[in-house]
Amino acid sequence: MSRLTASSRKKIPTKNFGGPDRSYPIEDASHARNALARVSQFGTPALKAKVRAKVKAKYPGIAMKMYGGEVAHRADRPRRKK
């Protein structure tokens, strides 16, 4: 995950944030995973649902254990060849 500076954060469109007031940036898959982790730690149930829905809509390949499914592999990364 790349470090997000204040100037680069201001350049991100508002639609690329999962929470209110431009919180929980989800401009790439790495930041989306981080947003899911942070909202599960600190978010209210309503905020968790909102961020999860936005991440799921933007990155359907990110496997989310919180939906009750077993994760076989991460769909957003290619599998390693054996």
N, CA, C and O atoms as CSV, one atom per row, in Angstrom:
chain,resi,resn,atom,element,x,y,z
A,1,MET,N,N,0.850,-1.163,0.000
A,1,MET,CA,C,0.000,0.000,0.000
A,1,MET,C,C,0.898,1.229,0.000
A,1,MET,O,O,1.803,1.353,0.825
A,2,SER,N,N,0.643,2.108,-0.910
A,2,SER,CA,C,1.428,3.333,-0.983
A,2,SER,C,C,0.982,4.317,0.088
A,2,SER,O,O,-0.174,4.328,0.510
A,3,ARG,N,N,1.913,5.124,0.504
A,3,ARG,CA,C,1.610,6.129,1.517
A,3,ARG,C,C,0.770,7.232,0.879
A,3,ARG,O,O,1.079,7.699,-0.217
A,4,LEU,N,N,-0.271,7.636,1.555
A,4,LEU,CA,C,-1.199,8.636,1.035
A,4,LEU,C,C,-0.909,9.974,1.712
A,4,LEU,O,O,-1.161,10.144,2.905
A,5,THR,N,N,-0.381,10.915,0.941
A,5,THR,CA,C,-0.082,12.239,1.483
A,5,THR,C,C,-1.338,13.111,1.413
A,5,THR,O,O,-2.318,12.765,0.754
A,6,ALA,N,N,-1.286,14.232,2.099
A,6,ALA,CA,C,-2.446,15.137,2.127
A,6,ALA,C,C,-2.758,15.666,0.729
A,6,ALA,O,O,-3.924,15.766,0.347
A,7,SER,N,N,-1.730,16.000,-0.024
A,7,SER,CA,C,-1.978,16.544,-1.368
A,7,SER,C,C,-2.535,15.482,-2.311
A,7,SER,O,O,-3.414,15.774,-3.122
A,8,SER,N,N,-2.030,14.250,-2.211
A,8,SER,CA,C,-2.563,13.193,-3.081
A,8,SER,C,C,-3.965,12.784,-2.653
A,8,SER,O,O,-4.777,12.393,-3.491
A,9,ARG,N,N,-4.262,12.869,-1.351
A,9,ARG,CA,C,-5.609,12.550,-0.864
A,9,ARG,C,C,-6.633,13.551,-1.390
A,9,ARG,O,O,-7.764,13.177,-1.703
A,10,LYS,N,N,-6.241,14.824,-1.488
A,10,LYS,CA,C,-7.159,15.856,-1.994
A,10,LYS,C,C,-7.489,15.638,-3.471
A,10,LYS,O,O,-8.548,16.058,-3.938
A,11,LYS,N,N,-6.590,14.987,-4.204
A,11,LYS,CA,C,-6.799,14.748,-5.626
A,11,LYS,C,C,-7.718,13.556,-5.911
A,11,LYS,O,O,-8.181,13.390,-7.039
A,12,ILE,N,N,-7.981,12.735,-4.909
A,12,ILE,CA,C,-8.829,11.560,-5.086
A,12,ILE,C,C,-10.288,12.005,-5.179
A,12,ILE,O,O,-10.744,12.785,-4.342
A,13,PRO,N,N,-11.032,11.521,-6.187
A,13,PRO,CA,C,-12.452,11.881,-6.285
A,13,PRO,C,C,-13.244,11.366,-5.078
A,13,PRO,O,O,-12.904,10.335,-4.498
A,14,THR,N,N,-14.287,12.084,-4.715
A,14,THR,CA,C,-15.094,11.735,-3.548
A,14,THR,C,C,-15.725,10.351,-3.679
A,14,THR,O,O,-15.948,9.680,-2.670
A,15,LYS,N,N,-16.016,9.913,-4.906
A,15,LYS,CA,C,-16.625,8.593,-5.087
A,15,LYS,C,C,-15.676,7.455,-4.704
A,15,LYS,O,O,-16.117,6.315,-4.550
A,16,ASN,N,N,-14.383,7.746,-4.549
A,16,ASN,CA,C,-13.413,6.726,-4.171
A,16,ASN,C,C,-13.163,6.665,-2.668
A,16,ASN,O,O,-12.104,6.215,-2.231
A,17,PHE,N,N,-14.119,7.110,-1.889
A,17,PHE,CA,C,-14.054,6.997,-0.436
A,17,PHE,C,C,-15.257,6.177,0.023
A,17,PHE,O,O,-16.349,6.298,-0.532
A,18,GLY,N,N,-15.048,5.343,1.038
A,18,GLY,CA,C,-16.114,4.473,1.505
A,18,GLY,C,C,-16.998,5.082,2.572
A,18,GLY,O,O,-18.161,4.701,2.702
A,19,GLY,N,N,-16.470,6.018,3.334
A,19,GLY,CA,C,-17.227,6.576,4.445
A,19,GLY,C,C,-17.627,8.022,4.227
A,19,GLY,O,O,-17.329,8.610,3.187
A,20,PRO,N,N,-18.297,8.584,5.204
A,20,PRO,CA,C,-18.719,9.986,5.104
A,20,PRO,C,C,-17.524,10.929,5.269
A,20,PRO,O,O,-16.504,10.557,5.850
A,21,ASP,N,N,-17.660,12.134,4.760
A,21,ASP,CA,C,-16.631,13.169,4.886
A,21,ASP,C,C,-15.279,12.706,4.352
A,21,ASP,O,O,-14.234,12.996,4.934
A,22,ARG,N,N,-15.317,11.990,3.248
A,22,ARG,CA,C,-14.105,11.516,2.569
A,22,ARG,C,C,-13.220,10.669,3.482
A,22,ARG,O,O,-11.998,10.820,3.485
A,23,SER,N,N,-13.837,9.783,4.249
A,23,SER,CA,C,-13.085,8.861,5.101
A,23,SER,C,C,-13.027,7.492,4.426
A,23,SER,O,O,-13.846,7.188,3.559
A,24,TYR,N,N,-12.083,6.689,4.817
A,24,TYR,CA,C,-11.863,5.341,4.297
A,24,TYR,C,C,-11.645,5.349,2.778
A,24,TYR,O,O,-12.531,4.946,2.024
A,25,PRO,N,N,-10.471,5.806,2.328
A,25,PRO,CA,C,-10.192,5.824,0.888
A,25,PRO,C,C,-10.126,4.413,0.317
A,25,PRO,O,O,-9.555,3.512,0.932
A,26,ILE,N,N,-10.715,4.225,-0.867
A,26,ILE,CA,C,-10.713,2.914,-1.524
A,26,ILE,C,C,-10.310,3.062,-2.990
A,26,ILE,O,O,-10.902,2.426,-3.863
A,27,GLU,N,N,-9.299,3.907,-3.268
A,27,GLU,CA,C,-8.928,4.156,-4.650
A,27,GLU,C,C,-8.197,2.990,-5.295
A,27,GLU,O,O,-8.153,2.909,-6.522
A,28,ASP,N,N,-7.622,2.084,-4.512
A,28,ASP,CA,C,-7.037,0.873,-5.072
A,28,ASP,C,C,-7.351,-0.292,-4.135
A,28,ASP,O,O,-7.872,-0.089,-3.038
A,29,ALA,N,N,-7.031,-1.512,-4.570
A,29,ALA,CA,C,-7.413,-2.702,-3.807
A,29,ALA,C,C,-6.738,-2.738,-2.434
A,29,ALA,O,O,-7.342,-3.181,-1.457
A,30,SER,N,N,-5.521,-2.285,-2.359
A,30,SER,CA,C,-4.806,-2.278,-1.091
A,30,SER,C,C,-5.476,-1.349,-0.073
A,30,SER,O,O,-5.664,-1.718,1.086
A,31,HIS,N,N,-5.830,-0.153,-0.515
A,31,HIS,CA,C,-6.521,0.769,0.375
A,31,HIS,C,C,-7.927,0.266,0.716
A,31,HIS,O,O,-8.428,0.532,1.808
A,32,ALA,N,N,-8.560,-0.449,-0.199
A,32,ALA,CA,C,-9.888,-1.005,0.072
A,32,ALA,C,C,-9.814,-2.060,1.179
A,32,ALA,O,O,-10.667,-2.098,2.065
A,33,ARG,N,N,-8.794,-2.912,1.122
A,33,ARG,CA,C,-8.622,-3.911,2.186
A,33,ARG,C,C,-8.349,-3.231,3.525
A,33,ARG,O,O,-8.855,-3.659,4.562
A,34,ASN,N,N,-7.550,-2.176,3.493
A,34,ASN,CA,C,-7.259,-1.442,4.713
A,34,ASN,C,C,-8.519,-0.765,5.257
A,34,ASN,O,O,-8.733,-0.740,6.469
A,35,ALA,N,N,-9.347,-0.223,4.376
A,35,ALA,CA,C,-10.602,0.391,4.817
A,35,ALA,C,C,-11.502,-0.634,5.495
A,35,ALA,O,O,-12.138,-0.331,6.504
A,36,LEU,N,N,-11.558,-1.842,4.950
A,36,LEU,CA,C,-12.360,-2.899,5.572
A,36,LEU,C,C,-11.825,-3.250,6.961
A,36,LEU,O,O,-12.597,-3.468,7.895
A,37,ALA,N,N,-10.513,-3.303,7.084
A,37,ALA,CA,C,-9.917,-3.631,8.378
A,37,ALA,C,C,-10.186,-2.540,9.406
A,37,ALA,O,O,-10.563,-2.833,10.541
A,38,ARG,N,N,-9.997,-1.295,9.019
A,38,ARG,CA,C,-10.195,-0.187,9.961
A,38,ARG,C,C,-11.656,-0.025,10.356
A,38,ARG,O,O,-11.955,0.222,11.525
A,39,VAL,N,N,-12.564,-0.160,9.404
A,39,VAL,CA,C,-13.981,0.016,9.742
A,39,VAL,C,C,-14.466,-1.139,10.624
A,39,VAL,O,O,-15.358,-0.948,11.450
A,40,SER,N,N,-13.890,-2.333,10.457
A,40,SER,CA,C,-14.296,-3.442,11.328
A,40,SER,C,C,-13.805,-3.222,12.754
A,40,SER,O,O,-14.409,-3.725,13.701
A,41,GLN,N,N,-12.704,-2.468,12.917
A,41,GLN,CA,C,-12.201,-2.160,14.250
A,41,GLN,C,C,-12.967,-1.022,14.917
A,41,GLN,O,O,-13.312,-1.107,16.096
A,42,PHE,N,N,-13.231,0.037,14.165
A,42,PHE,CA,C,-13.694,1.267,14.779
A,42,PHE,C,C,-15.070,1.747,14.325
A,42,PHE,O,O,-15.596,2.695,14.909
A,43,GLY,N,N,-15.666,1.139,13.321
A,43,GLY,CA,C,-16.909,1.661,12.761
A,43,GLY,C,C,-18.160,1.190,13.470
A,43,GLY,O,O,-18.173,0.152,14.131
A,44,THR,N,N,-19.208,1.975,13.317
A,44,THR,CA,C,-20.528,1.571,13.811
A,44,THR,C,C,-21.089,0.528,12.843
A,44,THR,O,O,-20.587,0.404,11.726
A,45,PRO,N,N,-22.106,-0.219,13.240
A,45,PRO,CA,C,-22.685,-1.200,12.317
A,45,PRO,C,C,-23.174,-0.585,11.009
A,45,PRO,O,O,-23.032,-1.201,9.952
A,46,ALA,N,N,-23.741,0.603,11.058
A,46,ALA,CA,C,-24.222,1.260,9.835
A,46,ALA,C,C,-23.054,1.657,8.935
A,46,ALA,O,O,-23.128,1.497,7.716
A,47,LEU,N,N,-21.988,2.167,9.519
A,47,LEU,CA,C,-20.816,2.562,8.749
A,47,LEU,C,C,-20.124,1.336,8.159
A,47,LEU,O,O,-19.650,1.376,7.024
A,48,LYS,N,N,-20.064,0.244,8.929
A,48,LYS,CA,C,-19.471,-0.995,8.420
A,48,LYS,C,C,-20.216,-1.467,7.176
A,48,LYS,O,O,-19.597,-1.846,6.182
A,49,ALA,N,N,-21.530,-1.442,7.234
A,49,ALA,CA,C,-22.334,-1.890,6.097
A,49,ALA,C,C,-22.104,-1.004,4.877
A,49,ALA,O,O,-22.023,-1.501,3.753
A,50,LYS,N,N,-22.000,0.295,5.093
A,50,LYS,CA,C,-21.800,1.230,3.982
A,50,LYS,C,C,-20.446,1.021,3.315
A,50,LYS,O,O,-20.364,0.951,2.089
A,51,VAL,N,N,-19.387,0.923,4.109
A,51,VAL,CA,C,-18.045,0.746,3.555
A,51,VAL,C,C,-17.925,-0.613,2.868
A,51,VAL,O,O,-17.349,-0.709,1.784
A,52,ARG,N,N,-18.458,-1.651,3.482
A,52,ARG,CA,C,-18.405,-2.982,2.872
A,52,ARG,C,C,-19.134,-3.014,1.534
A,52,ARG,O,O,-18.666,-3.634,0.580
A,53,ALA,N,N,-20.282,-2.343,1.468
A,53,ALA,CA,C,-21.049,-2.315,0.217
A,53,ALA,C,C,-20.284,-1.580,-0.880
A,53,ALA,O,O,-20.275,-2.020,-2.029
A,54,LYS,N,N,-19.644,-0.465,-0.535
A,54,LYS,CA,C,-18.873,0.283,-1.534
A,54,LYS,C,C,-17.669,-0.514,-2.014
A,54,LYS,O,O,-17.367,-0.525,-3.207
A,55,VAL,N,N,-16.977,-1.182,-1.092
A,55,VAL,CA,C,-15.821,-1.990,-1.484
A,55,VAL,C,C,-16.265,-3.160,-2.352
A,55,VAL,O,O,-15.624,-3.468,-3.356
A,56,LYS,N,N,-17.346,-3.804,-1.973
A,56,LYS,CA,C,-17.843,-4.941,-2.747
A,56,LYS,C,C,-18.272,-4.506,-4.146
A,56,LYS,O,O,-18.070,-5.246,-5.109
A,57,ALA,N,N,-18.861,-3.317,-4.273
A,57,ALA,CA,C,-19.291,-2.814,-5.578
A,57,ALA,C,C,-18.100,-2.460,-6.456
A,57,ALA,O,O,-18.114,-2.729,-7.658
A,58,LYS,N,N,-17.076,-1.865,-5.874
A,58,LYS,CA,C,-15.933,-1.419,-6.661
A,58,LYS,C,C,-14.937,-2.543,-6.931
A,58,LYS,O,O,-14.354,-2.606,-8.014
A,59,TYR,N,N,-14.737,-3.428,-5.960
A,59,TYR,CA,C,-13.779,-4.531,-6.082
A,59,TYR,C,C,-14.477,-5.852,-5.753
A,59,TYR,O,O,-14.300,-6.374,-4.652
A,60,PRO,N,N,-15.264,-6.406,-6.677
A,60,PRO,CA,C,-15.976,-7.649,-6.373
A,60,PRO,C,C,-15.037,-8.834,-6.183
A,60,PRO,O,O,-15.444,-9.852,-5.624
A,61,GLY,N,N,-13.795,-8.723,-6.633
A,61,GLY,CA,C,-12.848,-9.821,-6.505
A,61,GLY,C,C,-12.208,-9.944,-5.143
A,61,GLY,O,O,-11.590,-10.967,-4.850
A,62,ILE,N,N,-12.335,-8.932,-4.298
A,62,ILE,CA,C,-11.749,-9.009,-2.965
A,62,ILE,C,C,-12.617,-9.933,-2.123
A,62,ILE,O,O,-13.801,-9.676,-1.908
A,63,ALA,N,N,-12.007,-11.008,-1.656
A,63,ALA,CA,C,-12.740,-11.969,-0.842
A,63,ALA,C,C,-12.931,-11.402,0.554
A,63,ALA,O,O,-11.978,-10.952,1.189
A,64,MET,N,N,-14.166,-11.427,1.022
A,64,MET,CA,C,-14.464,-10.874,2.334
A,64,MET,C,C,-15.014,-11.968,3.233
A,64,MET,O,O,-16.094,-12.503,2.981
A,65,LYS,N,N,-14.276,-12.297,4.274
A,65,LYS,CA,C,-14.704,-13.328,5.208
A,65,LYS,C,C,-15.924,-12.896,6.003
A,65,LYS,O,O,-16.660,-13.739,6.516
A,66,MET,N,N,-16.147,-11.583,6.112
A,66,MET,CA,C,-17.245,-11.115,6.941
A,66,MET,C,C,-18.614,-11.458,6.365
A,66,MET,O,O,-19.624,-11.300,7.050
A,67,TYR,N,N,-18.665,-11.924,5.118
A,67,TYR,CA,C,-19.929,-12.321,4.519
A,67,TYR,C,C,-20.221,-13.795,4.755
A,67,TYR,O,O,-21.194,-14.329,4.224
A,68,GLY,N,N,-19.392,-14.450,5.542
A,68,GLY,CA,C,-19.656,-15.817,5.930
A,68,GLY,C,C,-19.102,-16.863,4.986
A,68,GLY,O,O,-19.213,-18.056,5.272
A,69,GLY,N,N,-18.517,-16.471,3.888
A,69,GLY,CA,C,-17.980,-17.434,2.937
A,69,GLY,C,C,-16.551,-17.801,3.262
A,69,GLY,O,O,-15.796,-16.988,3.796
A,70,GLU,N,N,-16.185,-19.014,2.941
A,70,GLU,CA,C,-14.807,-19.457,3.122
A,70,GLU,C,C,-13.988,-18.937,1.958
A,70,GLU,O,O,-14.436,-18.987,0.812
A,71,VAL,N,N,-12.824,-18.453,2.227
A,71,VAL,CA,C,-11.984,-17.870,1.201
A,71,VAL,C,C,-11.004,-18.921,0.699
A,71,VAL,O,O,-10.121,-19.363,1.435
A,72,ALA,N,N,-11.169,-19.316,-0.564
A,72,ALA,CA,C,-10.261,-20.300,-1.150
A,72,ALA,C,C,-9.003,-19.619,-1.664
A,72,ALA,O,O,-7.901,-20.136,-1.481
A,73,HIS,N,N,-9.151,-18.480,-2.295
A,73,HIS,CA,C,-8.020,-17.689,-2.783
A,73,HIS,C,C,-8.496,-16.260,-2.990
A,73,HIS,O,O,-9.695,-15.984,-2.979
A,74,ARG,N,N,-7.562,-15.375,-3.175
A,74,ARG,CA,C,-7.924,-13.987,-3.438
A,74,ARG,C,C,-8.102,-13.815,-4.928
A,74,ARG,O,O,-7.162,-13.996,-5.701
A,75,ALA,N,N,-9.303,-13.469,-5.325
A,75,ALA,CA,C,-9.645,-13.398,-6.741
A,75,ALA,C,C,-8.996,-12.211,-7.445
A,75,ALA,O,O,-8.930,-12.187,-8.674
A,76,ASP,N,N,-8.517,-11.229,-6.687
A,76,ASP,CA,C,-7.907,-10.071,-7.319
A,76,ASP,C,C,-6.419,-10.278,-7.617
A,76,ASP,O,O,-5.780,-9.407,-8.208
A,77,ARG,N,N,-5.873,-11.411,-7.219
A,77,ARG,CA,C,-4.476,-11.734,-7.518
A,77,ARG,C,C,-4.413,-13.105,-8.180
A,77,ARG,O,O,-5.164,-14.004,-7.802
A,78,PRO,N,N,-3.536,-13.279,-9.152
A,78,PRO,CA,C,-3.453,-14.585,-9.814
A,78,PRO,C,C,-2.913,-15.645,-8.855
A,78,PRO,O,O,-2.143,-15.345,-7.942
A,79,ARG,N,N,-3.327,-16.874,-9.081
A,79,ARG,CA,C,-2.846,-17.976,-8.250
A,79,ARG,C,C,-1.403,-18.311,-8.618
A,79,ARG,O,O,-0.967,-18.112,-9.752
A,80,ARG,N,N,-0.692,-18.815,-7.648
A,80,ARG,CA,C,0.676,-19.259,-7.907
A,80,ARG,C,C,0.630,-20.610,-8.584
A,80,ARG,O,O,-0.224,-21.443,-8.282
A,81,LYS,N,N,1.540,-20.815,-9.488
A,81,LYS,CA,C,1.629,-22.114,-10.138
A,81,LYS,C,C,2.414,-23.057,-9.265
A,81,LYS,O,O,3.434,-22.682,-8.687
A,82,LYS,N,N,1.942,-24.277,-9.171
A,82,LYS,CA,C,2.586,-25.272,-8.302
A,82,LYS,C,C,3.725,-25.949,-9.014
A,82,LYS,O,O,4.384,-26.815,-8.439
